[in-house]
Amino acid sequence: MNNWSDYPIFYAVAETGSLTAAGKRLGLSQPTVGRRLRALEDYFGTPLVKKHGASLSVTEFGQKLLENIRRMSDEADAINRSRASLDSSPSGQVRLSATEGTGTVWLPAVLQKFRETHPDVFIELGIGFRDFNLAQREADIALRWQGPGHQNSLFGRKVARFSFGLFASEAYIQARGEPQSIAELQDHDVAVVMIKDDYPLWMNQGKGDTPLPKRVTFRTDNVWAFSNALRMGYGIGILPICSQIAMSPNELRRVLPDISQQEDLWLVAHEDLRKSRRIRTVFDYLVEAFKKDAEFFLHGEPSAFCEQWLNTTPSFNKPHEPSV
């Protein structure tokens, strides 16, 4: 019995703790994952996973098998990266990953400029808060917040510093008033977007500086749903001051403008792909593009790329002036 094709299924189940989640990762149905996992267990004559609360955990024998599968996977990934590193062609596909916001508004505008001089490079853009696996070439280049990550053999550049502030709709402020201090903020409604590892995006969340208020009226894992919820008056939420929604002064107002935080964005790729001509071309282009828009991300100044999509005239560091 040849079980090679079943090993990645067990690997995915072990990493996700769920047949359904493993199926989503691999593009298989949950029954198919379960059937092929059972076939692998029948082959070895022992369970590989066991039920642990609401998830699946790996048995002692499964852990031993998993160590071998990981080594097999790492070697297979290295073979794929070696092939890519030898590709000196200036044309072809480059996989790029980013989170919502930067990936859905800024990058399409930037990459359209890139296409003018590199029409034969096709960019495939993956959007999500999870870290795309660069070793397995889920992406060739990734944009990651706060750092390049802990995976070995990555090279990266810190390309931007973003400023975040608190915003609320005019309707909400008229109904509930505007907080004048962090203490008053605790009595207000808030909307939050859940990012990596179900982490609520909030001002210095986890550092104790600005605790998340107890009255959360809206929670989502989608940035656009979150932004629309703020516009509709669900409460106060955090946004980059350069974001498209925050640039709508008649819909959202920055509250507590003295409170802000900065987060760094990194551009990351696998070391093995440094020699790939087209991947390096895209990487270097993005580094320069971020340099051009440094003030856009940090202070909300006009963007060199997005002027036709974003209204960049308001200054959010100034007191709000009602429209006439």
Secondary structure per residue as TSV (DSSP state, phi and psi in degrees):
chain	resnum	aa	ss	phi	psi
A	1	M	-	360.0	126.3
A	2	N	-	-93.1	113.3
A	3	N	-	-104.4	9.3
A	4	W	G	-55.5	-42.6
A	5	S	G	-73.0	-15.2
A	6	D	G	-87.8	-20.7
A	7	Y	H	-61.4	-43.3
A	8	P	H	-62.3	-27.0
A	9	I	H	-69.2	-46.3
A	10	F	H	-61.6	-40.6
A	11	Y	H	-57.7	-46.4
A	12	A	H	-66.1	-39.5
A	13	V	H	-63.8	-42.9
A	14	A	H	-62.7	-38.8
A	15	E	H	-77.0	-34.6
A	16	T	H	-95.7	-22.4
A	17	G	S	73.8	18.2
A	18	S	S	-157.2	139.2
A	19	L	H	-66.2	-40.1
A	20	T	H	-65.5	-46.6
A	21	A	H	-65.3	-38.5
A	22	A	H	-63.3	-40.4
A	23	G	H	-62.0	-42.3
A	24	K	H	-61.9	-41.0
A	25	R	H	-64.1	-39.2
A	26	L	H	-95.1	-7.2
A	27	G	T	74.8	32.0
A	28	L	-	-120.1	159.0
A	29	S	-	-77.2	157.3
A	30	Q	H	-61.5	-41.3
A	31	P	H	-62.7	-36.8
A	32	T	H	-64.8	-42.9
A	33	V	H	-60.8	-46.6
A	34	G	H	-61.9	-42.2
A	35	R	H	-65.0	-43.8
A	36	R	H	-74.0	-30.1
A	37	L	H	-66.6	-42.1
A	38	R	H	-63.9	-37.3
A	39	A	H	-63.2	-37.7
A	40	L	H	-68.8	-39.0
A	41	E	H	-65.9	-38.8
A	42	D	H	-64.2	-36.8
A	43	Y	H	-64.1	-41.7
A	44	F	H	-86.0	-16.8
A	45	G	T	74.7	24.7
A	46	T	S	-157.7	150.0
A	47	P	-	-65.3	144.4
A	48	L	S	-102.6	-25.3
A	49	V	E	-134.8	160.7
A	50	K	E	-141.9	155.4
A	51	K	E	-71.5	131.1
A	52	H	E	-137.3	93.3
A	53	G	T	67.9	-126.5
A	54	A	T	-91.3	0.0
A	55	S	E	-127.9	177.4
A	56	L	E	-105.3	137.6
A	57	S	E	-119.3	158.2
A	58	V	E	-87.1	137.0
A	59	T	-	-73.3	173.6
A	60	E	H	-62.6	-43.5
A	61	F	H	-67.1	-37.7
A	62	G	H	-60.0	-36.6
A	63	Q	H	-63.9	-41.5
A	64	K	H	-63.3	-43.4
A	65	L	H	-65.0	-38.2
A	66	L	H	-63.1	-36.5
A	67	E	H	-60.7	-40.6
A	68	N	H	-69.3	-39.9
A	69	I	H	-65.7	-38.9
A	70	R	H	-61.7	-42.9
A	71	R	H	-63.6	-40.7
A	72	M	H	-61.8	-42.7
A	73	S	H	-65.3	-41.9
A	74	D	H	-62.9	-40.9
A	75	E	H	-67.3	-41.2
A	76	A	H	-63.7	-40.5
A	77	D	H	-64.4	-40.0
A	78	A	H	-63.4	-37.2
A	79	I	H	-62.7	-44.6
A	80	N	H	-63.7	-40.9
A	81	R	H	-68.4	-35.2
A	82	S	H	-62.6	-40.8
A	83	R	H	-62.6	-42.8
A	84	A	H	-67.0	-35.9
A	85	S	H	-68.1	-23.2
A	86	L	T	-86.3	-6.8
A	87	D	-	-80.0	107.1
A	88	S	-	-96.2	8.4
A	89	S	-	-69.6	136.9
A	90	P	S	-80.6	-2.6
A	91	S	-	-118.7	162.5
A	92	G	E	125.4	-167.8
A	93	Q	E	-96.0	141.6
A	94	V	E	-128.9	125.4
A	95	R	E	-91.1	126.6
A	96	L	E	-124.9	136.3
A	97	S	E	-120.8	145.9
A	98	A	E	-158.2	166.2
A	99	T	-	-87.9	168.1
A	100	E	T	-60.2	155.7
A	101	G	T	94.3	-85.1
A	102	T	I	-58.8	-42.0
A	103	G	I	-76.8	-26.2
A	104	T	I	-97.7	-18.9
A	105	V	I	-118.4	-56.9
A	106	W	I	-73.4	-48.1
A	107	L	H	-61.7	-43.1
A	108	P	H	-57.2	-37.9
A	109	A	H	-67.8	-42.5
A	110	V	H	-65.4	-42.8
A	111	L	H	-72.5	-24.1
A	112	Q	H	-65.4	-38.9
A	113	K	H	-64.2	-39.1
A	114	F	H	-62.0	-38.4
A	115	R	H	-63.4	-26.6
A	116	E	H	-63.6	-32.0
A	117	T	H	-107.3	-12.7
A	118	H	-	-134.9	65.4
A	119	P	T	-67.3	-17.4
A	120	D	T	-93.7	1.8
A	121	V	E	-98.4	121.8
A	122	F	E	-100.7	122.4
A	123	I	E	-98.1	123.1
A	124	E	E	-102.1	120.1
A	125	L	E	-107.8	119.5
A	126	G	E	-101.8	131.8
A	127	I	E	-113.1	130.9
A	128	G	-	170.3	160.4
A	129	F	S	-85.6	-13.0
A	130	R	S	-76.0	157.9
A	131	D	-	-82.5	111.2
A	132	F	-	-65.0	137.5
A	133	N	-	-78.0	111.5
A	134	L	T	-76.9	-29.6
A	135	A	T	-65.7	-36.6
A	136	Q	T	-89.9	5.0
A	137	R	T	59.3	35.0
A	138	E	S	-63.3	-26.3
A	139	A	-	-148.5	151.4
A	140	D	S	-88.9	-35.2
A	141	I	E	-134.2	138.6
A	142	A	E	-131.7	143.8
A	143	L	E	-98.8	122.3
A	144	R	E	-131.1	140.0
A	145	W	E	-80.1	143.3
A	146	Q	S	74.9	-22.8
A	147	G	S	173.7	169.4
A	148	P	S	-73.9	-11.5
A	149	G	-	100.5	177.1
A	150	H	S	-102.9	1.1
A	151	Q	-	-69.7	141.9
A	152	N	S	-71.8	157.9
A	153	S	S	64.8	35.2
A	154	L	E	-105.8	148.5
A	155	F	E	-122.8	145.0
A	156	G	E	-153.3	166.3
A	157	R	E	-133.3	135.4
A	158	K	E	-76.3	115.1
A	159	V	E	-107.8	-17.4
A	160	A	E	-159.4	153.0
A	161	R	E	-119.9	122.3
A	162	F	E	-99.8	141.1
A	163	S	E	-102.1	134.8
A	164	F	E	-115.6	146.7
A	165	G	E	-140.1	175.9
A	166	L	E	-98.7	135.8
A	167	F	E	-134.4	152.9
A	168	A	E	-150.1	160.1
A	169	S	E	-78.2	158.1
A	170	E	H	-60.0	-39.9
A	171	A	H	-62.2	-41.8
A	172	Y	H	-64.9	-44.8
A	173	I	H	-64.2	-39.3
A	174	Q	H	-64.9	-35.3
A	175	A	H	-80.1	-37.1
A	176	R	H	-115.5	-10.0
A	177	G	-	86.2	170.0
A	178	E	-	-109.2	125.7
A	179	P	-	-64.0	141.2
A	180	Q	-	-107.1	-2.3
A	181	S	S	-157.8	167.2
A	182	I	H	-61.9	-37.1
A	183	A	H	-61.3	-44.1
A	184	E	H	-67.1	-28.5
A	185	L	H	-59.5	-29.5
A	186	Q	T	-66.6	-17.3
A	187	D	T	-94.9	6.7
A	188	H	S	-105.7	162.1
A	189	D	-	-77.5	146.6
A	190	V	E	-134.4	151.0
A	191	A	E	-115.4	141.9
A	192	V	E	-133.6	150.3
A	193	V	E	-111.3	134.0
A	194	M	E	-89.5	125.4
A	195	I	E	-107.5	-147.0
A	196	K	G	-54.5	135.0
A	197	D	G	58.7	35.9
A	198	D	G	54.6	44.9
A	199	Y	E	-98.6	122.2
A	200	P	E	-73.7	125.6
A	201	L	-	-72.7	117.4
A	202	W	-	-153.9	167.2
A	203	M	T	-68.5	111.4
A	204	N	T	54.6	32.0
A	205	Q	T	-56.6	131.6
A	206	G	T	93.5	-12.3
A	207	K	T	-101.0	-6.6
A	208	G	T	83.5	-0.3
A	209	D	S	-74.1	-48.2
A	210	T	S	-132.5	86.6
A	211	P	-	-62.2	147.0
A	212	L	-	-67.2	123.6
A	213	P	-	-57.8	154.5
A	214	K	S	-73.5	-27.5
A	215	R	-	-91.7	81.8
A	216	V	E	-88.3	117.2
A	217	T	E	-100.8	-12.0
A	218	F	E	-152.5	132.3
A	219	R	E	-138.9	134.2
A	220	T	E	-153.2	165.1
A	221	D	S	-106.4	13.2
A	222	N	-	-118.4	123.6
A	223	V	H	-62.9	-39.1
A	224	W	H	-70.8	-38.3
A	225	A	H	-63.1	-40.5
A	226	F	H	-62.3	-47.2
A	227	S	H	-61.7	-41.6
A	228	N	H	-65.8	-35.1
A	229	A	H	-63.3	-39.5
A	230	L	H	-62.3	-44.3
A	231	R	H	-62.5	-31.5
A	232	M	T	-84.9	-1.7
A	233	G	T	94.3	23.0
A	234	Y	S	-68.9	-23.0
A	235	G	-	151.4	-152.5
A	236	I	B	-102.4	141.4
A	237	G	E	-148.8	168.8
A	238	I	E	-99.3	135.5
A	239	L	E	-141.8	153.0
A	240	P	E	-64.5	140.9
A	241	I	T	-69.6	-13.7
A	242	C	T	-93.2	-0.8
A	243	S	S	-68.7	157.7
A	244	Q	T	-60.8	-42.3
A	245	I	T	-70.4	-40.4
A	246	A	T	-65.9	-17.9
A	247	M	T	-85.0	15.7
A	248	S	-	-110.8	83.6
A	249	P	T	-65.5	-21.1
A	250	N	T	-82.1	-9.8
A	251	E	T	-111.4	-38.3
A	252	L	E	-128.8	143.7
A	253	R	E	-123.3	140.3
A	254	R	E	-77.5	128.3
A	255	V	E	-108.7	154.7
A	256	L	S	45.4	60.1
A	257	P	T	-63.7	-15.4
A	258	D	T	-78.3	-11.2
A	259	I	-	-99.3	122.4
A	260	S	-	-152.7	167.4
A	261	Q	E	-145.5	156.5
A	262	Q	E	-117.9	141.6
A	263	E	E	-130.3	140.6
A	264	D	E	-92.9	143.6
A	265	L	E	-115.2	133.1
A	266	W	E	-114.6	145.9
A	267	L	E	-106.0	124.9
A	268	V	E	-132.5	143.7
A	269	A	E	-146.4	166.8
A	270	H	E	-81.2	141.2
A	271	E	G	-55.5	-34.9
A	272	D	G	-65.2	-20.4
A	273	L	G	-96.9	3.5
A	274	R	T	-58.0	-31.8
A	275	K	T	-86.7	-6.7
A	276	S	-	-70.8	120.7
A	277	R	H	-60.8	-49.8
A	278	R	H	-72.4	-34.1
A	279	I	H	-67.1	-41.4
A	280	R	H	-66.9	-34.6
A	281	T	H	-63.0	-44.6
A	282	V	H	-65.9	-43.5
A	283	F	H	-58.3	-50.4
A	284	D	H	-65.6	-36.9
A	285	Y	H	-62.8	-43.4
A	286	L	H	-66.8	-36.9
A	287	V	H	-57.8	-46.0
A	288	E	H	-68.6	-36.7
A	289	A	H	-63.7	-41.5
A	290	F	H	-64.8	-36.8
A	291	K	H	-60.3	-42.5
A	292	K	H	-63.5	-31.1
A	293	D	T	-106.3	24.3
A	294	A	H	-58.0	-43.1
A	295	E	H	-74.0	-27.1
A	296	F	H	-62.2	-47.6
A	297	F	H	-72.9	-35.8
A	298	L	H	-85.9	-38.4
A	299	H	H	-125.0	0.4
A	300	G	-	76.4	21.2
A	301	E	-	-71.5	165.8
A	302	P	-	-55.4	142.3
A	303	S	-	-85.2	144.8
A	304	A	S	-75.8	-10.8
A	305	F	S	-122.3	-28.5
A	306	C	-	-110.5	18.8
A	307	E	T	-60.4	-32.4
A	308	Q	T	-77.3	-13.7
A	309	W	T	-105.4	-30.7
A	310	L	-	-111.9	137.1
A	311	N	-	-87.5	102.9
A	312	T	-	-103.4	18.9
A	313	T	-	-80.2	-31.7
A	314	P	-	-68.7	148.3
A	315	S	-	-105.9	117.1
A	316	F	T	-85.3	0.0
A	317	N	T	-89.3	-5.5
A	318	K	S	-99.7	155.9
A	319	P	-	-59.5	147.7
A	320	H	-	-69.9	136.3
A	321	E	-	-113.7	120.2
A	322	P	-	-60.1	143.5
A	323	S	-	-72.4	149.6
A	324	V	-	-90.8	360.0
